[in-house]
Amino acid sequence: MIKKILIAVAILFVLVVGGLYVVKNKLDVIVHYAIEKYGPEVTGVTVKVRDVELDATDGRGALKGVEIGSPKGFNAPRTAKLGEIRVRMDPSTIRDGVIVVHEVIVEAPEIHYERGNAGTNLDAIQKNIEGYLRSSGTPSGNQPAGAQAPGRRYAIEKLAIRNARVTMTNPGLKGQGVTFTLPDIEMANLGRKPDGITAAQAANLVTGALVAKIAQRLLTNLDLLREGGTKGAVEALKNLVR
Protein backbone atom coordinates (compact mmCIF):
# COMPACT_ATOMS: atom_id res chain seq x y z
CA MET A 1 0.00 0.00 0.00
CA ILE A 2 2.76 2.41 0.96
CA LYS A 3 4.62 1.51 -2.20
CA LYS A 4 1.56 2.41 -4.31
CA ILE A 5 1.21 5.73 -2.50
CA LEU A 6 4.88 6.54 -3.11
CA ILE A 7 4.52 5.66 -6.78
CA ALA A 8 1.43 7.87 -7.02
CA VAL A 9 3.25 10.77 -5.33
CA ALA A 10 6.22 10.31 -7.67
CA ILE A 11 3.95 10.33 -10.72
CA LEU A 12 2.15 13.44 -9.44
CA PHE A 13 5.49 15.18 -8.88
CA VAL A 14 6.63 14.35 -12.41
CA LEU A 15 3.35 15.63 -13.84
CA VAL A 16 3.54 18.90 -11.88
CA VAL A 17 7.16 19.56 -12.83
CA GLY A 18 6.45 18.60 -16.43
CA GLY A 19 3.39 20.82 -16.49
CA LEU A 20 5.36 23.80 -15.20
CA TYR A 21 8.02 23.16 -17.84
CA VAL A 22 5.40 23.07 -20.59
CA VAL A 23 3.71 26.26 -19.33
CA LYS A 24 7.04 28.11 -19.13
CA ASN A 25 8.21 27.02 -22.56
CA LYS A 26 4.80 27.60 -24.11
CA LEU A 27 5.02 31.21 -22.92
CA ASP A 28 8.48 31.48 -24.47
CA VAL A 29 7.18 30.10 -27.77
CA ILE A 30 4.16 32.44 -27.75
CA VAL A 31 6.33 35.52 -27.19
CA HIS A 32 8.85 34.38 -29.81
CA TYR A 33 6.04 33.91 -32.34
CA ALA A 34 4.39 37.24 -31.47
CA ILE A 35 7.62 39.20 -31.91
CA GLU A 36 8.39 37.76 -35.33
CA LYS A 37 4.78 37.96 -36.55
CA TYR A 38 3.60 41.33 -35.23
CA GLY A 39 6.96 43.13 -35.12
CA PRO A 40 7.09 43.45 -38.94
CA GLU A 41 3.45 44.58 -39.04
CA VAL A 42 4.25 47.45 -36.69
CA THR A 43 7.71 48.48 -37.94
CA GLY A 44 7.44 47.62 -41.63
CA VAL A 45 10.75 45.69 -41.50
CA THR A 46 11.78 42.17 -40.60
CA VAL A 47 12.13 41.38 -36.90
CA LYS A 48 13.95 38.24 -35.79
CA VAL A 49 14.75 36.90 -32.33
CA ARG A 50 17.15 34.07 -31.57
CA ASP A 51 16.05 33.14 -28.05
CA VAL A 52 13.31 34.00 -25.55
CA GLU A 53 13.56 33.16 -21.86
CA LEU A 54 10.59 34.12 -19.70
CA ASP A 55 9.57 32.96 -16.26
CA ALA A 56 5.94 33.68 -15.43
CA THR A 57 6.51 32.89 -11.75
CA ASP A 58 8.93 35.71 -10.95
CA GLY A 59 8.27 37.97 -13.95
CA ARG A 60 11.85 38.03 -15.18
CA GLY A 61 12.94 37.32 -18.71
CA ALA A 62 15.35 38.04 -21.52
CA LEU A 63 15.25 38.33 -25.29
CA LYS A 64 18.49 37.52 -27.06
CA GLY A 65 19.67 38.06 -30.60
CA VAL A 66 16.91 40.46 -31.66
CA GLU A 67 17.58 41.85 -35.15
CA ILE A 68 15.59 44.62 -36.82
CA GLY A 69 15.91 44.76 -40.60
CA SER A 70 16.44 47.72 -42.90
CA PRO A 71 13.55 49.56 -44.58
CA LYS A 72 13.25 49.42 -48.35
CA GLY A 73 15.69 51.71 -50.11
CA PHE A 74 18.49 51.43 -47.53
CA ASN A 75 21.73 49.49 -47.89
CA ALA A 76 22.69 48.74 -44.28
CA PRO A 77 22.53 45.00 -43.49
CA ARG A 78 20.17 45.76 -40.63
CA THR A 79 18.89 48.72 -38.64
CA ALA A 80 19.75 47.26 -35.25
CA LYS A 81 21.03 44.21 -33.47
CA LEU A 82 19.83 44.50 -29.89
CA GLY A 83 22.09 42.06 -28.09
CA GLU A 84 20.11 41.31 -24.92
CA ILE A 85 16.86 42.79 -23.65
CA ARG A 86 16.19 42.10 -19.97
CA VAL A 87 12.65 42.45 -18.66
CA ARG A 88 11.25 42.48 -15.14
CA MET A 89 7.49 42.63 -14.74
CA ASP A 90 4.86 42.10 -12.05
CA PRO A 91 3.80 38.47 -12.58
CA SER A 92 0.48 39.07 -10.85
CA THR A 93 -0.55 41.41 -13.72
CA ILE A 94 0.28 39.09 -16.64
CA ARG A 95 -3.40 38.25 -17.14
CA ASP A 96 -4.63 41.79 -16.43
CA GLY A 97 -5.71 44.34 -19.01
CA VAL A 98 -2.52 46.32 -18.30
CA ILE A 99 0.72 44.46 -17.57
CA VAL A 100 2.99 46.31 -15.14
CA VAL A 101 6.60 46.21 -16.33
CA HIS A 102 9.08 47.36 -13.70
CA GLU A 103 11.98 47.71 -16.11
CA VAL A 104 13.21 46.99 -19.61
CA ILE A 105 16.98 47.12 -20.13
CA VAL A 106 18.36 47.05 -23.68
CA GLU A 107 22.04 46.18 -23.36
CA ALA A 108 24.72 46.96 -25.95
CA PRO A 109 22.61 47.43 -29.10
CA GLU A 110 24.41 47.93 -32.41
CA ILE A 111 22.56 50.51 -34.51
CA HIS A 112 23.09 51.35 -38.18
CA TYR A 113 22.06 54.95 -38.83
CA GLU A 114 21.85 55.42 -42.59
CA ARG A 115 20.84 58.59 -44.34
CA GLY A 116 19.16 58.27 -47.73
CA ASN A 117 17.56 60.75 -50.10
CA ALA A 118 14.28 60.81 -48.18
CA GLY A 119 15.61 60.74 -44.62
CA THR A 120 17.16 58.10 -42.40
CA ASN A 121 16.32 54.46 -41.83
CA LEU A 122 15.16 55.26 -38.29
CA ASP A 123 12.89 57.98 -39.66
CA ALA A 124 11.41 55.44 -42.09
CA ILE A 125 10.74 52.93 -39.32
CA GLN A 126 9.17 55.59 -37.12
CA LYS A 127 6.88 56.62 -39.99
CA ASN A 128 5.87 52.98 -40.42
CA ILE A 129 5.04 52.72 -36.72
CA GLU A 130 3.06 55.96 -36.77
CA GLY A 131 1.15 54.73 -39.82
CA TYR A 132 0.30 51.52 -37.98
CA LEU A 133 -0.89 53.51 -34.96
CA ARG A 134 -3.09 55.76 -37.11
CA SER A 135 -4.64 52.78 -38.87
CA SER A 136 -5.49 51.20 -35.51
CA GLY A 137 -6.83 54.42 -33.99
CA THR A 138 -4.13 54.47 -31.30
CA PRO A 139 -2.38 57.67 -30.09
CA SER A 140 1.24 57.89 -31.22
CA GLY A 141 2.68 59.34 -28.01
CA ASN A 142 2.50 58.51 -24.32
CA GLN A 143 -1.24 59.15 -24.17
CA PRO A 144 -3.45 56.38 -22.79
CA ALA A 145 -4.04 53.67 -25.37
CA GLY A 146 -7.72 53.33 -24.60
CA ALA A 147 -9.77 50.17 -24.50
CA GLN A 148 -10.15 50.13 -28.29
CA ALA A 149 -6.40 49.79 -28.91
CA PRO A 150 -5.42 46.41 -30.39
CA GLY A 151 -3.11 44.09 -28.46
CA ARG A 152 -1.98 43.98 -24.87
CA ARG A 153 -1.29 47.17 -22.97
CA TYR A 154 1.60 47.97 -20.64
CA ALA A 155 2.66 50.33 -17.88
CA ILE A 156 6.46 50.51 -18.16
CA GLU A 157 8.05 52.10 -15.12
CA LYS A 158 11.59 52.25 -16.51
CA LEU A 159 13.18 51.67 -19.91
CA ALA A 160 16.92 52.06 -20.46
CA ILE A 161 19.21 51.67 -23.47
CA ARG A 162 22.82 51.20 -22.38
CA ASN A 163 26.17 51.02 -24.15
CA ALA A 164 24.66 51.55 -27.59
CA ARG A 165 27.01 51.82 -30.54
CA VAL A 166 25.94 53.66 -33.67
CA THR A 167 27.47 53.24 -37.10
CA MET A 168 26.57 56.20 -39.26
CA THR A 169 26.74 55.88 -43.03
CA ASN A 170 25.06 56.89 -46.27
CA PRO A 171 24.89 55.36 -49.77
CA GLY A 172 27.89 57.41 -50.91
CA LEU A 173 30.14 55.77 -48.32
CA LYS A 174 29.90 52.39 -50.08
CA GLY A 175 29.79 50.43 -46.85
CA GLN A 176 32.16 52.68 -44.90
CA GLY A 177 31.16 54.62 -41.86
CA VAL A 178 32.15 55.76 -38.40
CA THR A 179 31.06 54.00 -35.24
CA PHE A 180 30.60 55.88 -31.99
CA THR A 181 29.10 55.24 -28.58
CA LEU A 182 25.74 56.79 -27.80
CA PRO A 183 25.04 58.24 -24.35
CA ASP A 184 22.71 56.04 -22.32
CA ILE A 185 18.98 56.66 -22.69
CA GLU A 186 16.59 56.35 -19.76
CA MET A 187 12.83 56.76 -19.99
CA ALA A 188 10.29 56.54 -17.18
CA ASN A 189 6.55 55.96 -16.84
CA LEU A 190 5.70 54.88 -20.37
CA GLY A 191 2.00 54.31 -19.96
CA ARG A 192 0.12 54.37 -16.68
CA LYS A 193 -2.77 52.45 -15.25
CA PRO A 194 -5.64 52.06 -15.89
CA ASP A 195 -5.13 52.41 -19.68
CA GLY A 196 -1.41 51.83 -20.31
CA ILE A 197 0.14 51.94 -23.78
CA THR A 198 0.50 49.34 -26.51
CA ALA A 199 3.79 47.78 -27.61
CA ALA A 200 3.54 49.83 -30.82
CA GLN A 201 3.26 53.06 -28.84
CA ALA A 202 6.27 52.06 -26.75
CA ALA A 203 8.26 51.26 -29.90
CA ASN A 204 7.38 54.66 -31.33
CA LEU A 205 8.52 56.45 -28.17
CA VAL A 206 11.80 54.52 -28.04
CA THR A 207 12.52 55.13 -31.72
CA GLY A 208 11.85 58.83 -31.22
CA ALA A 209 14.23 58.93 -28.24
CA LEU A 210 16.95 57.22 -30.28
CA VAL A 211 16.55 59.64 -33.17
CA ALA A 212 16.69 62.62 -30.79
CA LYS A 213 19.80 61.35 -29.00
CA ILE A 214 21.63 60.66 -32.27
CA ALA A 215 20.55 64.04 -33.62
CA GLN A 216 22.26 65.78 -30.70
CA ARG A 217 25.60 64.70 -32.15
CA LEU A 218 24.81 64.67 -35.84
CA LEU A 219 22.40 67.50 -36.58
CA THR A 220 25.03 70.09 -37.42
CA ASN A 221 27.08 67.65 -39.52
CA LEU A 222 24.58 65.84 -41.72
CA ASP A 223 24.92 68.21 -44.66
CA LEU A 224 28.66 67.53 -44.82
CA LEU A 225 27.91 63.91 -45.72
CA ARG A 226 26.65 65.04 -49.12
CA GLU A 227 29.88 66.86 -49.96
CA GLY A 228 33.27 65.74 -51.15
CA GLY A 229 32.52 62.13 -52.11
CA THR A 230 33.40 59.16 -49.94
CA LYS A 231 36.61 60.61 -48.49
CA GLY A 232 34.99 63.88 -47.53
CA ALA A 233 32.02 62.09 -46.01
CA VAL A 234 34.25 59.88 -43.88
CA GLU A 235 36.16 62.93 -42.65
CA ALA A 236 32.86 64.62 -41.80
CA LEU A 237 31.77 61.56 -39.87
CA LYS A 238 35.04 61.47 -37.94
CA ASN A 239 34.44 65.04 -36.80
CA LEU A 240 31.25 63.89 -35.09
CA VAL A 241 33.07 61.71 -32.59
CA ARG A 242 36.01 63.92 -31.67
C-alpha positions in Angstrom: 0.0 0.0 0.0 2.8 2.4 1.0 4.6 1.5 -2.2 1.6 2.4 -4.3 1.2 5.7 -2.5 4.9 6.5 -3.1 4.5 5.7 -6.8 1.4 7.9 -7.0 3.3 10.8 -5.3 6.2 10.3 -7.7 4.0 10.3 -10.7 2.2 13.4 -9.4 5.5 15.2 -8.9 6.6 14.4 -12.4 3.3 15.6 -13.8 3.5 18.9 -11.9 7.2 19.6 -12.8 6.5 18.6 -16.4 3.4 20.8 -16.5 5.4 23.8 -15.2 8.0 23.2 -17.8 5.4 23.1 -20.6 3.7 26.3 -19.3 7.0 28.1 -19.1 8.2 27.0 -22.6 4.8 27.6 -24.1 5.0 31.2 -22.9 8.5 31.5 -24.5 7.2 30.1 -27.8 4.2 32.4 -27.8 6.3 35.5 -27.2 8.9 34.4 -29.8 6.0 33.9 -32.3 4.4 37.2 -31.5 7.6 39.2 -31.9 8.4 37.8 -35.3 4.8 38.0 -36.5 3.6 41.3 -35.2 7.0 43.1 -35.1 7.1 43.4 -38.9 3.4 44.6 -39.0 4.3 47.5 -36.7 7.7 48.5 -37.9 7.4 47.6 -41.6 10.7 45.7 -41.5 11.8 42.2 -40.6 12.1 41.4 -36.9 14.0 38.2 -35.8 14.8 36.9 -32.3 17.1 34.1 -31.6 16.1 33.1 -28.0 13.3 34.0 -25.6 13.6 33.2 -21.9 10.6 34.1 -19.7 9.6 33.0 -16.3 5.9 33.7 -15.4 6.5 32.9 -11.8 8.9 35.7 -11.0 8.3 38.0 -14.0 11.9 38.0 -15.2 12.9 37.3 -18.7 15.4 38.0 -21.5 15.2 38.3 -25.3 18.5 37.5 -27.1 19.7 38.1 -30.6 16.9 40.5 -31.7 17.6 41.8 -35.1 15.6 44.6 -36.8 15.9 44.8 -40.6 16.4 47.7 -42.9 13.5 49.6 -44.6 13.3 49.4 -48.4 15.7 51.7 -50.1 18.5 51.4 -47.5 21.7 49.5 -47.9 22.7 48.7 -44.3 22.5 45.0 -43.5 20.2 45.8 -40.6 18.9 48.7 -38.6 19.7 47.3 -35.2 21.0 44.2 -33.5 19.8 44.5 -29.9 22.1 42.1 -28.1 20.1 41.3 -24.9 16.9 42.8 -23.7 16.2 42.1 -20.0 12.6 42.4 -18.7 11.3 42.5 -15.1 7.5 42.6 -14.7 4.9 42.1 -12.1 3.8 38.5 -12.6 0.5 39.1 -10.9 -0.5 41.4 -13.7 0.3 39.1 -16.6 -3.4 38.3 -17.1 -4.6 41.8 -16.4 -5.7 44.3 -19.0 -2.5 46.3 -18.3 0.7 44.5 -17.6 3.0 46.3 -15.1 6.6 46.2 -16.3 9.1 47.4 -13.7 12.0 47.7 -16.1 13.2 47.0 -19.6 17.0 47.1 -20.1 18.4 47.0 -23.7 22.0 46.2 -23.4 24.7 47.0 -26.0 22.6 47.4 -29.1 24.4 47.9 -32.4 22.6 50.5 -34.5 23.1 51.4 -38.2 22.1 54.9 -38.8 21.8 55.4 -42.6 20.8 58.6 -44.3 19.2 58.3 -47.7 17.6 60.7 -50.1 14.3 60.8 -48.2 15.6 60.7 -44.6 17.2 58.1 -42.4 16.3 54.5 -41.8 15.2 55.3 -38.3 12.9 58.0 -39.7 11.4 55.4 -42.1 10.7 52.9 -39.3 9.2 55.6 -37.1 6.9 56.6 -40.0 5.9 53.0 -40.4 5.0 52.7 -36.7 3.1 56.0 -36.8 1.1 54.7 -39.8 0.3 51.5 -38.0 -0.9 53.5 -35.0 -3.1 55.8 -37.1 -4.6 52.8 -38.9 -5.5 51.2 -35.5 -6.8 54.4 -34.0 -4.1 54.5 -31.3 -2.4 57.7 -30.1 1.2 57.9 -31.2 2.7 59.3 -28.0 2.5 58.5 -24.3 -1.2 59.2 -24.2 -3.4 56.4 -22.8 -4.0 53.7 -25.4 -7.7 53.3 -24.6 -9.8 50.2 -24.5 -10.1 50.1 -28.3 -6.4 49.8 -28.9 -5.4 46.4 -30.4 -3.1 44.1 -28.5 -2.0 44.0 -24.9 -1.3 47.2 -23.0 1.6 48.0 -20.6 2.7 50.3 -17.9 6.5 50.5 -18.2 8.1 52.1 -15.1 11.6 52.3 -16.5 13.2 51.7 -19.9 16.9 52.1 -20.5 19.2 51.7 -23.5 22.8 51.2 -22.4 26.2 51.0 -24.2 24.7 51.6 -27.6 27.0 51.8 -30.5 25.9 53.7 -33.7 27.5 53.2 -37.1 26.6 56.2 -39.3 26.7 55.9 -43.0 25.1 56.9 -46.3 24.9 55.4 -49.8 27.9 57.4 -50.9 30.1 55.8 -48.3 29.9 52.4 -50.1 29.8 50.4 -46.9 32.2 52.7 -44.9 31.2 54.6 -41.9 32.1 55.8 -38.4 31.1 54.0 -35.2 30.6 55.9 -32.0 29.1 55.2 -28.6 25.7 56.8 -27.8 25.0 58.2 -24.3 22.7 56.0 -22.3 19.0 56.7 -22.7 16.6 56.4 -19.8 12.8 56.8 -20.0 10.3 56.5 -17.2 6.6 56.0 -16.8 5.7 54.9 -20.4 2.0 54.3 -20.0 0.1 54.4 -16.7 -2.8 52.5 -15.3 -5.6 52.1 -15.9 -5.1 52.4 -19.7 -1.4 51.8 -20.3 0.1 51.9 -23.8 0.5 49.3 -26.5 3.8 47.8 -27.6 3.5 49.8 -30.8 3.3 53.1 -28.8 6.3 52.1 -26.7 8.3 51.3 -29.9 7.4 54.7 -31.3 8.5 56.5 -28.2 11.8 54.5 -28.0 12.5 55.1 -31.7 11.9 58.8 -31.2 14.2 58.9 -28.2 17.0 57.2 -30.3 16.5 59.6 -33.2 16.7 62.6 -30.8 19.8 61.3 -29.0 21.6 60.7 -32.3 20.5 64.0 -33.6 22.3 65.8 -30.7 25.6 64.7 -32.1 24.8 64.7 -35.8 22.4 67.5 -36.6 25.0 70.1 -37.4 27.1 67.7 -39.5 24.6 65.8 -41.7 24.9 68.2 -44.7 28.7 67.5 -44.8 27.9 63.9 -45.7 26.6 65.0 -49.1 29.9 66.9 -50.0 33.3 65.7 -51.1 32.5 62.1 -52.1 33.4 59.2 -49.9 36.6 60.6 -48.5 35.0 63.9 -47.5 32.0 62.1 -46.0 34.2 59.9 -43.9 36.2 62.9 -42.6 32.9 64.6 -41.8 31.8 61.6 -39.9 35.0 61.5 -37.9 34.4 65.0 -36.8 31.3 63.9 -35.1 33.1 61.7 -32.6 36.0 63.9 -31.7 
